[in-house]
Each structure stands twice: as C-alpha cells, then as structure tokens.
Amino acid sequence: MSLIELIAGVEAHEATLTVFNADPAVTESLRAHFADRSIRIVAAEAAAGPENYAVLERDGAFVTAVTVEELLPQGGPEDASGVESGDSGREGAASRRRVGEPILDHLDETLFTSYSRADMVAASREIEDRAWRVGDGALHAGFQTLDVLTGETDTYDLLGGKERLDVHAYAADEGNAPDVEHYTVHVGRTAEIRETWFVAYDGGGVDEAKCALLAEERAPGEFFGFWSYDPETVDHIINYLTERYGETGGDRPEDNTGKSR
C-alpha cells in the first residue's frame, strides 16, 4: 500500500463525536477546536442521561465517552482557539493539540484536515525530538523536494550524529542535493515523494515509542493526513519506504545520494 493509499484508507474511517444535552454554543466551540481534524461533530438530545457529555464512535462502533468539560480548554467554550494568549510557534501548536486529548488519544490514527506548513514543522519536531531522546533505532523523513531538505541539513546532521540513530531523508529531484555527513538522502522520482510530507520513527525496538506523521499536500501549503502511534502502521510506513526507496529495488539504487553514516 502506497503512502497516498494509506492516507485514503485512514480517511475512509472518519470518527463521529456526538455531543448530548449541551448548549449549542458548546457544540460550535467543539467544532472550532476540532476544525483541523477529520472528526464529524453532531448535536443530540437524550431524554435519559447527564448533560454535556460526548460519545465518540468510529465505523459505527463505540470508542469512548467523556464529559464536554474534559474536551474544552480551561478557558471554556468561548475560547475557540485552544491556545492561551501569548502562545506562538511550536509551543502554540502543541497547546492546540492538547485540546481534546481524551478523544484523540483513543484513535490510533488521528486525522487532521488543514495543517499549514508551520503546523507540519511543529508536528515533525515532536517526532524528531522523540528520536533524539531515545537515541536509537531509525528515523525516516520526507521533505518533498531537495530545496526543502537543504534548509534542514543542520538539524538532520545533528540527529544523524547520534551513534545508534540511523537517519534517512527522502526528497524529489528539485534543487541540489545537500552535502551531508551523518544521514542518507534518497531521491525519489515518484509523485508521492513530491506530494507527501512524512516523519516516521521506529522506536528503537520499543513499540510504545513508535510514531509517525504522514500527510498529503492537497492544496498549496495545506496538508491532509494523520498522526499514528500504532506500531503496525508505523512499521508499514517504514517498511514501504525501505522497500520502495532503499538501497535495492524500486527507484534504487540510482535514486540514492548522500553519504551513509
């Protein structure tokens, strides 16, 4: 299954969050909070049951139920941004992701619908940071083009400098390949490399540390994709990249540039 097919497969299993016995303003606030997630939010009334609670379903099956208060930021429903005043950049993106965690944590593949490049960079940094902290295993990252990769050379040379961390970067042949020392660059001549952004970490042999971000650029600067902490999904992404763009077969070996550690 290709990267684009994997995104489409996850997209086909959209989740539904039903908000019961809540003020309409609360439901609208939740829609604002989850605006960049592929989660359908509907309002409903139940004759028997508490007020202000929500039920998450996926493929018609019950996933979890939580109170609305658990989903909203401390500022309440009027705080539609989910980010406290003064938050910006990477810290602000992290704050947005913390809103709604009781729901998002129950989904192995959490879809987002309109990440900007800034959002993608912030999300990528979280996976890179995990790989850096663990310091073992393999990190695979797609940069769309060599021009974009060139701007990340210092960061990835630092990551690749970890003695037990094997780092691979993927990019389409647009621009000049950077001069690298501590990681391997794979130049892919396929549309999916040009159209997708991904970062996948194999956890260094620990399933609980595996994570991946995979997205397709569907409009200029707008990305649709998903986060996953599911070991099988992460393994599939890494295995696909290795088999399709690694050292033998597929676009290989003529599409490999750069220096191995």
N, C-alpha and C positions, 0 to 999 in steps of 0.2 A: 504494500500500500504506500503510495507516494505521500509527500508532505501535504500537498493540496487535497488529496483524497482523505487523509487523516483529519484535516480541519473540517471537511464536509461531513465526515462521519460523526464527529463530535457535535457539529451544528445541528444535525438531524435529531439529536436527543435533548431538545430545549427543555428547561425546567419551568415549572409554574409555581408561583408563590401566591397563595390565596389568603387575603387579609380579611379576617372575620370581625364583624361588630366594631368597626373602627370609624372614627370621623373621616369624611372624605379627604380632609387636608392631610391626614396621616398617610393615606394610600398614595396621594400625589407626592408627598415627601419621599416615600419609599421608591416611587418611580424615578424621582430625580436622583436619589442615591445610587440606584442600580441602572442609570441611563446608559452606561457604557458596558453593561453586562447583558448577555443574551438570556435574560430571565423574564418571562411573561408574568406580570403582576395584575391580579384581578381583585375586586372587592366583592364580598359576600356577606349575607346576614344569616345567622343561625339562631333559631328560637331557643335552643338549649346550648349553653356554653358560655365561657367568660367573654369579656370584651377585650378588644385589642390583642388578638393573637393571630399568628400566621402559620400556615401549613405549606410545606414545600413538597412538591411531587415531581417525579421525573418518569417519563414514559408511563404515566398513569399509576405509578406506584408511590406509596407514602415514603418520604425520606426522613423528615423531621418536623417538629412543631416547636415554635418559640413564641415568646411574647414580643409585641411590637417594640417595646422599650429596649429589648436586647438588640434590636436591629438598628435603631436610630442612634446618632451621636448624642453625647451628653447634653448638647445644646438644645435638643428637642427637634420636633418636626419642622420648625421654622428655619433651622439651619440646613438648607438644602445642599450646601457644598460638601459637607462632611469634613471640611478642613478648617481648623481654627485659624483665627486671624494671625497673620504673620508667617504661616506655613508657606513654603515655596519649594520649587525644585524637587529634589529627591525625597526630602522629608515630607513634603506636601503630598506627593504621590503615595508614599507609604501610609499616610494618615487616611487617604481616601480608601485604600484597600482594607484598612482595619474596620471601616464601617461595614456592618453586615456579616462579620466573620462567622456568627453562629449558623448562617445559611451557607456561605461559601465553603466553609470547612467540611461540609457534608457532600461536596461534589468533587469527585476525583479529577474531572476535567472541568475547570471553571472558565466559561466563555466570556470574552469581552468583545464589544462590538465597534468601538470607535476610539481606540487608543491612538494618540498622536505620537510623533517621534520622541517627544520628551517623555511620555509615559513608557514607551518601549525601552528607552535607555534606562529609566529608573528601575523597571522590572528586570531588565537584564543584569543590572548591577547587583540585585539581590542574589541571583543565582551565581554570579561571579564571586561575590563575597563568600557564599557558602563553600564554593570550591576552594577558595583561598584559605578559609578557616580549617577545613578538613585537610587540605594539603595533599590529597592522594586521589588516585583514580584518573578519569578523563573528562575533559570539558570540550564540548563541540559548539561552535557559534557561527551563525551565518550573518553576513554583513551586506548582502545584496550585490554590492559592487566593490571592486578593488579600491576605488576612490574613498568609499566609506571606511573600509578596513584600514587604509593608511592613517586615518585620524585616530585609530585605536591601537596603533602599533605599540606605544609605550605601555599601555595597560596590559596588553596581551603578552608582551615580552616579560613583564613583571610576573604575570600569572604563570607563564611557561617556565620561568626561572625556578619555580618550586621543584625540588628534586624529584618528588614522586607524582607530580601532576602532569599528565600528558594533554597538551592543548592543541586543538585543531580549529582552524578558521576556514570558512567557505565563502567564495565570492564569485560573481560573474566577471567575465573578462572586459571590464570597463575601467580604464585607468591603468596605472603602472603598479605592478606587484611590489609591495614594500620589502625592504631589506630586513629580514627577520633573523633572529638568533635562537630563540627558545621555544618556538612553536612552528607548526606545519601549516602551510597555506594550500588549500585545494581550490583550483579554479574550475568551476563547473560551467559547462556550455549547455545548460538547460534553462528553460523558462522558470522553473520552480526556484532555482537558486536566486535568480534576479527578482522574483516576486515575493519571496518569503523572508522572514526575519525569525531566527531561532537561536535559543541557547539551551543546551541540554547537558546536565551533569550526572554522571553515573554513580555518584555517591561514594566512590572509593571502596566499593564492595559492601556497602551498608544500604539496604533497601530504604530505610527511613530517611536517608539523606539524598535520595534521588529526586530530581526535579527538572522540569522543562518548561520552556515558553516557546510557543510556535504560533506564528501569525502570518497572514497573507495581506499584502498591501492592495486593497480593493479600490482605493481612490488615492490620489497623490497625498501622501502624508497621513493616511488613515488606515489603521490596521485592524483586521478581524482575526481573532484566534483564541487561544486558550492557554491557561496555566494547567499543569498537571503534577501531582505528587504520586501518581500511580506508578509503581515500579515497572509494570508490564508496558505501559505507554511510553515511559522514558526509554526503556530497553529497545522498544520498537523503533523509536526515532533514531537512536544512536546506531543500532544495527543497520537500519536502512541507509544512513549516511555513510557508514563504513563500507557497506557492500556496493553502494552506487558510486561513491566518490573517493573511496580509499585508494590503496596502493595498487590493487589489481582489479581488472574487470571494469565494466561500465565506461565511464568517462576517463578511466585511469589507463595507463599511467601518465599519458601526455598532459593531463589536466592538473597534475601536481606540481607546485612550485614551492619555493621556500626551503628552509633547512629543518631537518628533524633534530630534535634535541639529542 
